[in-house]
């Protein structure tokens, strides 16, 4: 499974209650690939709000039996 995430420096971003929060990976906002345009808009908004080093990353998950 492939998902999109947004990072600012070493932190991950979560959009909640109309605002952006920095967080760890386990609390980060994740988006399906078909939401790329929304994620790009979030990236632009984060940059305009002064968040440093904003990048979009693809998170690749695999499922395995234990």
Helices and strands as residue ranges (DSSP letters): E 2-8, E 11-16, E 19-23, G 25-27, E 31-32, G 33-35, H 36-48, E 54-60
